[in-house]
Amino acid sequence: MSKILIRGAKVLGGEPQDVLIDGETIAATARQGEIDWSGAGIDAGDATVVEAEGQILLPGLVDLHTHLREPGREDSETVLTGTKAAAVGGFTAVHAMANTFPVADTAGVVEQVWRLGKESGYCDVQPIGAVTVGLEGKQLAELGAMHDSAAGVKVFSDDGKCVDDAVIMRRALEYVKAFDGVVAQHAQEPRLTEGAQMNEGIVSAELGLGGWPAVAEESIIARDVLLAAHVGSRVHICHLSTAGSVEIVRWAKSKGWNVTAEVTPHHLLLTDELVRSYNPVYKVNPPLRTEADVLALREALADGTIDCVATDHAPHPHEDKDCEWAAAAMGMVGLETALSVVQQTMVGTGLLDWAGVADRMSFRPAAIGRLDGHGRPVSAGEPANLTLVDPAYRGVVDPAGFASRSRNTPYEGRELPGRVTHTFLRGRATVVDGKLA
């Protein structure tokens, strides 16, 4: 591989630095005009120079919650198109959810997804294994075999469905403890959400749509943090969405229990008031909540109660969203807009600085997923998984230009700040000047 010199970037939002990439590794860093650790100034020499004045250099982003749909729903997304979208969004690694067809509940399926990720070359793909066979919640899947496979699965989830049986959940937590795995729970009590179409509240009452009450999420989280404490295992809460859920996680962490949680970009920005349009693009699970919930989620992400941002990138073909509300599929694409939404809701409001963004979108998700080589410092000797961001950019979201195969974004026509200009996966540029390399 050729050398690349990133000149004048603000590493994690700090002072401008030059960063030299040599092969797959960061070879040296130095403040502009100073010397690096080796005692010599960074000389561009024969390196390709990327002028990055005014831009922010972050470790490559890591997504704990991505739906790549392959195998089985390639009309929505493939591993190739999904990883292209990830690279455009600044991600160098994604965790692929198990609700494919067939379900990723065996070593064979997770290895297939892992190998497709290797072939794509746009970002690393770490498969997530199903907790139960067929996501049916009745029998544990091959957790040990998936962990021992070439894919080395460490995260298990029935996302899309809740592991609502307490005995099954306990057994899963006990099983994964043996190899430091984690169960990622889609917290939704199914009996409390039968026929639910949106958040239960004033708007659902006025529109006459079936409500998805906050307690359906909160009751499962409360049960599972208690189970995790009892077993002494790790539990991760997917797409936490209510102020009450925040308080339960905050309490669990105060007890020293091994509980982590994620929030999606859309739950940091959008509210259930948007459902008044009856536009199915706003239909998602868990549903968009109230303004009070949004503000509580932002504060919790800022103070560390919520550990990380995860996209819950959920692509759907046109026909599954271009229909009446009740018939529409739930979910939104999010890989290509995640960083911009976080910049608007967290950096623009002063709740996080860019070092905080690196922590919540790279360091912590990589640590939760036990993902080697990602979420590493931007310093000499580390893998060159990097994202370069122009924070001054402002642009209107146009899904026609997405790398994803699907277009179901809630941000179409909305102006968002920031743009990923370059993404590097182990020293190789996957995105250059905002376009796929």
C-alpha positions as CSV (number, residue, x, y, z in Angstrom):
1,M,0.0,0.0,0.0
2,S,1.1,3.6,-0.7
3,K,1.6,6.1,2.1
4,I,-1.0,8.7,2.9
5,L,-0.4,11.9,4.7
6,I,-3.5,13.6,6.3
7,R,-2.3,17.2,6.8
8,G,-3.7,19.6,9.3
9,A,-6.7,17.6,10.6
10,K,-8.1,18.3,14.1
11,V,-7.7,14.9,15.8
12,L,-10.8,14.3,17.9
13,G,-11.5,18.0,17.5
14,G,-8.2,19.1,19.1
15,E,-5.2,20.9,17.7
16,P,-4.3,20.4,14.0
17,Q,-2.0,17.5,13.4
18,D,-0.4,15.7,10.5
19,V,-1.1,11.9,10.5
20,L,1.0,9.6,8.3
21,I,-0.5,6.3,7.2
22,D,1.9,3.6,6.0
23,G,0.3,0.4,4.8
24,E,-2.4,-0.7,7.3
25,T,-1.0,1.3,10.2
26,I,-0.7,4.9,11.5
27,A,3.1,5.4,11.2
28,A,3.4,8.8,12.9
29,T,1.5,11.8,14.2
30,A,2.7,15.3,14.9
31,R,1.4,18.7,15.5
32,Q,1.9,20.9,12.5
33,G,5.4,22.4,12.6
34,E,6.6,20.0,15.3
35,I,8.5,16.8,15.4
36,D,6.9,13.3,15.8
37,W,7.9,10.6,18.3
38,S,10.8,9.4,16.1
39,G,12.6,12.7,16.3
40,A,12.0,13.7,12.7
41,G,9.3,15.9,11.2
42,I,6.7,14.1,9.1
43,D,7.9,14.3,5.5
44,A,5.3,13.7,2.9
45,G,7.9,12.2,0.6
46,D,6.1,10.0,-1.8
47,A,2.9,9.9,0.2
48,T,-0.5,10.9,-1.2
49,V,-1.4,14.1,0.6
50,V,-4.9,14.8,1.9
51,E,-5.3,18.4,2.8
52,A,-7.6,18.4,5.8
53,E,-7.5,21.9,7.3
54,G,-10.6,22.6,9.3
55,Q,-11.7,18.9,9.3
56,I,-12.1,16.5,12.2
57,L,-10.2,13.2,12.2
58,L,-11.9,10.5,14.2
59,P,-11.3,6.8,14.6
60,G,-13.4,4.8,12.2
61,L,-17.0,4.6,13.4
62,V,-18.4,1.3,14.7
63,D,-22.1,0.4,14.4
64,L,-23.5,-2.1,16.9
65,H,-26.8,-2.4,15.1
66,T,-27.0,-2.8,11.3
67,H,-29.5,-4.7,9.2
68,L,-27.7,-5.9,6.0
69,R,-30.7,-8.2,5.0
70,E,-28.5,-10.7,3.2
71,P,-29.2,-13.6,3.0
72,G,-32.8,-13.6,2.0
73,R,-33.9,-10.0,1.5
74,E,-31.4,-8.8,-1.1
75,D,-34.2,-6.6,-2.6
76,S,-33.7,-4.4,0.5
77,E,-30.0,-4.5,1.0
78,T,-26.9,-6.7,0.4
79,V,-23.7,-6.9,2.4
80,L,-22.0,-5.1,-0.4
81,T,-24.5,-2.2,-0.7
82,G,-24.8,-2.0,3.1
83,T,-21.1,-1.8,3.6
84,K,-20.8,0.9,0.9
85,A,-23.4,2.9,2.8
86,A,-21.5,2.3,6.0
87,A,-18.2,3.6,4.4
88,V,-20.0,6.7,3.1
89,G,-21.2,7.3,6.6
90,G,-17.7,7.0,8.1
91,F,-18.0,3.5,9.5
92,T,-15.2,1.0,9.3
93,A,-17.1,-1.8,11.1
94,V,-20.7,-2.8,11.5
95,H,-22.4,-5.6,13.4
96,A,-24.9,-7.4,11.2
97,M,-28.2,-8.3,12.9
98,A,-29.4,-11.9,12.8
99,N,-33.0,-11.5,11.4
100,T,-32.1,-12.6,7.9
101,F,-33.7,-15.5,5.8
102,P,-32.5,-18.0,6.9
103,V,-31.9,-16.6,10.4
104,A,-28.3,-16.3,11.5
105,D,-28.7,-18.9,14.2
106,T,-26.0,-21.4,13.1
107,A,-22.3,-21.3,12.5
108,G,-22.9,-21.7,8.7
109,V,-25.0,-18.6,8.3
110,V,-22.8,-16.3,10.4
111,E,-19.8,-17.5,8.5
112,Q,-21.5,-16.7,5.2
113,V,-22.3,-13.2,6.3
114,W,-18.7,-12.7,7.7
115,R,-17.2,-13.9,4.4
116,L,-19.5,-11.6,2.3
117,G,-18.2,-8.8,4.5
118,K,-14.6,-9.8,3.7
119,E,-15.3,-9.8,0.0
120,S,-17.0,-6.4,0.0
121,G,-13.9,-4.6,1.2
122,Y,-15.7,-1.5,2.3
123,C,-15.9,-2.1,6.0
124,D,-15.5,-5.0,8.4
125,V,-18.7,-7.0,9.1
126,Q,-19.1,-8.7,12.4
127,P,-22.2,-11.0,12.4
128,I,-24.5,-11.0,15.4
129,G,-25.9,-14.4,16.2
130,A,-29.6,-15.1,17.0
131,V,-30.3,-15.9,20.7
132,T,-33.0,-18.4,19.8
133,V,-33.6,-20.8,16.9
134,G,-35.5,-19.0,14.2
135,L,-36.0,-16.0,16.5
136,E,-38.9,-17.9,17.9
137,G,-38.0,-17.5,21.5
138,K,-38.4,-21.1,22.4
139,Q,-35.0,-22.8,22.1
140,L,-31.5,-21.4,22.4
141,A,-29.6,-21.2,19.1
142,E,-26.1,-22.6,18.6
143,L,-24.4,-19.9,20.7
144,G,-21.2,-21.8,21.3
145,A,-20.8,-23.0,17.8
146,M,-21.3,-19.4,16.4
147,H,-18.7,-18.1,18.8
148,D,-16.3,-20.8,17.9
149,S,-16.9,-20.3,14.1
150,A,-14.6,-18.3,11.8
151,A,-17.0,-15.4,12.4
152,G,-16.1,-15.4,16.2
153,V,-19.5,-14.2,17.2
154,K,-19.6,-12.3,20.6
155,V,-22.9,-10.5,20.4
156,F,-26.3,-12.3,20.2
157,S,-29.7,-10.8,19.6
158,D,-33.2,-11.7,18.4
159,D,-33.6,-8.0,17.4
160,G,-36.9,-7.4,15.7
161,K,-38.3,-9.6,18.4
162,C,-37.9,-9.6,22.1
163,V,-36.6,-12.6,24.1
164,D,-39.7,-12.3,26.3
165,D,-39.3,-15.6,28.1
166,A,-37.4,-14.9,31.3
167,V,-36.0,-18.5,31.6
168,I,-34.7,-18.4,28.0
169,M,-33.1,-15.0,28.6
170,R,-31.5,-16.2,31.8
171,R,-30.1,-19.3,30.1
172,A,-28.7,-17.1,27.2
173,L,-27.0,-14.8,29.7
174,E,-25.5,-17.8,31.5
175,Y,-24.3,-19.4,28.3
176,V,-22.5,-16.3,26.8
177,K,-20.8,-15.6,30.1
178,A,-18.5,-18.5,29.5
179,F,-16.8,-16.6,26.6
180,D,-17.4,-13.0,27.6
181,G,-20.3,-12.6,25.1
182,V,-23.2,-10.2,25.4
183,V,-27.0,-10.6,24.8
184,A,-28.4,-7.5,23.1
185,Q,-32.1,-7.2,23.9
186,H,-34.8,-5.7,21.8
187,A,-36.9,-4.6,24.8
188,Q,-40.6,-5.0,23.8
189,E,-43.1,-6.8,25.9
190,P,-45.2,-8.4,23.1
191,R,-48.5,-8.6,24.9
192,L,-48.4,-4.9,25.7
193,T,-47.7,-4.0,22.0
194,E,-50.2,-6.1,20.1
195,G,-51.4,-4.0,17.2
196,A,-49.2,-1.1,18.1
197,Q,-48.6,1.4,15.3
198,M,-46.8,4.3,17.1
199,N,-46.0,5.7,20.6
200,E,-48.8,5.5,23.0
201,G,-49.7,9.1,24.0
202,I,-51.6,12.2,23.1
203,V,-50.8,11.9,19.4
204,S,-51.8,8.3,19.1
205,A,-55.1,9.0,20.9
206,E,-55.9,11.9,18.5
207,L,-55.0,9.9,15.4
208,G,-56.7,6.7,16.6
209,L,-53.6,4.6,16.0
210,G,-52.7,1.7,18.3
211,G,-50.3,2.7,20.9
212,W,-46.8,1.3,21.9
213,P,-46.5,2.2,25.5
214,A,-43.2,3.2,27.1
215,V,-43.8,0.6,29.9
216,A,-43.5,-2.2,27.3
217,E,-39.9,-1.3,26.8
218,E,-39.1,-0.3,30.4
219,S,-40.6,-3.5,32.0
220,I,-38.3,-5.7,29.9
221,I,-35.2,-3.6,30.6
222,A,-36.0,-3.7,34.3
223,R,-36.3,-7.5,34.2
224,D,-33.1,-8.0,32.2
225,V,-30.8,-5.8,34.2
226,L,-31.9,-7.8,37.3
227,L,-31.3,-11.1,35.4
228,A,-27.9,-9.9,34.2
229,A,-27.0,-9.0,37.8
230,H,-28.2,-12.3,39.1
231,V,-26.2,-14.3,36.6
232,G,-23.2,-11.9,36.6
233,S,-23.3,-11.6,32.8
234,R,-23.4,-8.8,30.2
235,V,-26.6,-7.4,28.8
236,H,-26.9,-4.7,26.2
237,I,-30.1,-2.7,25.6
238,C,-30.9,-2.1,21.9
239,H,-32.4,1.2,20.7
240,L,-33.4,2.6,24.1
241,S,-36.1,5.2,23.5
242,T,-37.8,6.4,26.6
243,A,-36.9,8.6,29.6
244,G,-38.1,5.8,31.9
245,S,-35.7,3.4,30.3
246,V,-32.8,5.9,30.9
247,E,-33.6,5.9,34.6
248,I,-33.6,2.1,34.8
249,V,-30.3,1.8,33.1
250,R,-28.8,4.7,35.2
251,W,-30.0,2.8,38.4
252,A,-28.5,-0.5,37.1
253,K,-25.2,1.1,36.4
254,S,-25.1,2.8,39.9
255,K,-25.3,-0.8,41.3
256,G,-22.2,-1.7,39.3
257,W,-24.0,-4.2,37.1
258,N,-22.7,-5.0,33.6
259,V,-25.3,-3.2,31.6
260,T,-24.8,-1.1,28.4
261,A,-27.3,0.7,26.1
262,E,-27.5,2.3,22.8
263,V,-29.6,5.0,21.2
264,T,-30.4,5.6,17.6
265,P,-29.8,8.9,15.7
266,H,-33.5,9.2,14.9
267,H,-34.5,8.9,18.5
268,L,-32.2,11.8,19.3
269,L,-33.9,14.0,16.8
270,L,-37.4,13.0,15.7
271,T,-40.7,12.9,17.7
272,D,-44.1,11.3,17.4
273,E,-45.5,14.6,16.2
274,L,-44.2,13.6,12.8
275,V,-46.7,10.7,12.6
276,R,-49.5,13.3,12.1
277,S,-48.3,13.3,8.5
278,Y,-49.2,9.6,8.2
279,N,-46.0,9.2,6.2
280,P,-44.8,5.6,6.7
281,V,-41.2,6.8,6.6
282,Y,-41.7,7.7,10.3
283,K,-42.9,4.2,11.2
284,V,-40.2,2.5,13.3
285,N,-39.7,0.1,16.1
286,P,-39.4,1.2,18.9
287,P,-41.6,4.2,17.7
288,L,-40.6,7.8,17.7
289,R,-41.4,9.1,21.2
290,T,-42.1,12.5,22.8
291,E,-40.0,15.6,22.9
292,A,-39.4,14.9,26.6
293,D,-38.0,11.5,25.8
294,V,-35.7,13.0,23.1
295,L,-34.2,15.5,25.5
296,A,-33.8,12.8,28.2
297,L,-32.0,10.5,25.6
298,R,-29.6,13.3,24.6
299,E,-28.7,14.1,28.3
300,A,-28.2,10.4,29.0
301,L,-25.9,10.0,26.0
302,A,-24.0,13.0,27.1
303,D,-23.5,11.8,30.7
304,G,-22.6,8.2,29.7
305,T,-25.8,6.5,30.9
306,I,-26.3,5.6,27.3
307,D,-23.0,4.2,26.1
308,C,-23.2,4.6,22.4
309,V,-25.0,5.6,19.2
310,A,-26.2,2.7,17.0
311,T,-28.0,3.3,13.7
312,D,-30.5,0.4,13.6
313,H,-30.1,0.8,9.8
314,A,-33.2,-0.9,8.6
315,P,-33.6,-0.8,4.8
316,H,-36.9,-1.6,3.0
317,P,-37.8,-1.7,-0.7
318,H,-40.0,1.0,-2.0
319,E,-43.2,-1.0,-2.0
320,D,-42.9,-1.8,1.7
321,K,-43.0,1.9,2.6
322,D,-45.0,3.5,-0.2
323,C,-48.3,2.3,1.1
324,E,-50.9,3.0,3.8
325,W,-49.5,3.5,7.4
326,A,-51.0,0.3,8.9
327,A,-49.5,-1.9,6.1
328,A,-46.0,-0.3,6.1
329,A,-42.9,-2.0,7.4
330,M,-41.1,-0.6,10.4
331,G,-37.7,0.9,10.0
332,M,-35.4,3.6,8.6
333,V,-32.0,3.6,6.9
334,G,-29.4,5.4,8.9
335,L,-25.8,4.6,8.1
336,E,-25.2,7.6,5.8
337,T,-26.8,10.2,8.0
338,A,-25.9,9.1,11.5
339,L,-22.9,11.3,12.1
340,S,-24.7,14.3,10.7
341,V,-27.6,13.8,13.1
342,V,-25.3,13.3,16.0
343,Q,-23.4,16.5,15.1
344,Q,-26.7,18.4,15.0
345,T,-28.2,17.0,18.2
346,M,-25.2,16.6,20.4
347,V,-22.2,18.7,19.1
348,G,-24.3,21.6,17.9
349,T,-26.1,21.7,21.2
350,G,-22.9,21.6,23.2
351,L,-23.8,18.3,24.9
352,L,-20.7,16.5,23.3
353,D,-17.5,17.6,21.8
354,W,-15.8,15.6,19.0
355,A,-13.8,13.5,21.5
356,G,-17.2,12.6,23.0
357,V,-18.5,11.6,19.6
358,A,-15.4,9.4,19.0
359,D,-16.2,7.8,22.4
360,R,-19.9,7.1,21.7
361,M,-19.5,6.1,18.0
362,S,-16.2,4.2,18.0
363,F,-14.5,3.5,21.3
364,R,-17.5,2.3,23.3
365,P,-19.3,0.3,20.6
366,A,-16.1,-1.5,19.7
367,A,-15.5,-2.3,23.4
368,I,-19.1,-3.6,23.9
369,G,-18.7,-5.8,20.8
370,R,-15.2,-6.9,21.8
371,L,-14.1,-5.9,18.3
372,D,-10.4,-5.9,17.8
373,G,-8.7,-3.3,15.7
374,H,-11.5,-0.8,15.9
375,G,-12.2,1.9,18.4
376,R,-8.5,2.6,18.8
377,P,-6.7,5.8,19.5
378,V,-5.5,8.0,16.6
379,S,-1.8,7.5,17.3
380,A,1.3,5.8,16.0
381,G,1.2,2.0,15.8
382,E,-2.6,1.8,15.7
383,P,-4.6,0.4,12.8
384,A,-5.4,3.0,10.3
385,N,-9.2,2.8,10.6
386,L,-10.1,6.5,10.3
387,T,-12.8,8.9,9.4
388,L,-12.3,12.5,8.2
389,V,-15.3,14.9,8.7
390,D,-16.0,18.4,7.4
391,P,-18.1,19.9,10.2
392,A,-18.7,23.1,8.3
393,Y,-20.6,21.4,5.5
394,R,-24.3,21.9,5.2
395,G,-26.4,19.9,2.8
396,V,-29.9,18.8,2.0
397,V,-30.5,15.0,2.3
398,D,-31.2,13.4,-1.1
399,P,-31.8,9.7,-0.9
400,A,-31.4,9.4,-4.6
401,G,-27.6,9.6,-4.0
402,F,-27.5,7.0,-1.3
403,A,-25.1,4.0,-1.6
404,S,-27.7,1.9,0.2
405,R,-30.1,-0.1,-1.9
406,S,-33.1,1.4,0.0
407,R,-34.3,4.9,0.3
408,N,-36.5,4.9,3.4
409,T,-34.9,7.9,5.2
410,P,-36.9,10.2,7.4
411,Y,-34.5,13.1,6.6
412,E,-35.3,13.5,2.9
413,G,-35.3,17.3,2.1
414,R,-33.9,18.1,5.5
415,E,-30.7,20.1,5.9
416,L,-28.1,18.4,8.1
417,P,-24.6,19.5,9.1
418,G,-21.3,17.8,8.4
419,R,-20.1,15.4,5.7
420,V,-17.7,12.5,5.8
421,T,-15.0,13.4,3.2
422,H,-12.7,10.4,3.6
423,T,-12.9,6.9,5.2
424,F,-9.9,4.7,5.6
425,L,-10.1,0.9,6.3
426,R,-6.7,-0.3,7.5
427,G,-5.0,2.4,5.5
428,R,-7.0,1.9,2.3
429,A,-9.3,4.8,1.3
430,T,-12.9,3.5,0.9
431,V,-14.3,7.0,0.5
432,V,-12.5,10.0,-1.1
433,D,-13.9,13.5,-1.3
434,G,-17.3,12.2,-0.1
435,K,-17.5,9.5,-2.8
436,L,-16.9,5.8,-2.8
437,A,-13.3,5.0,-3.8
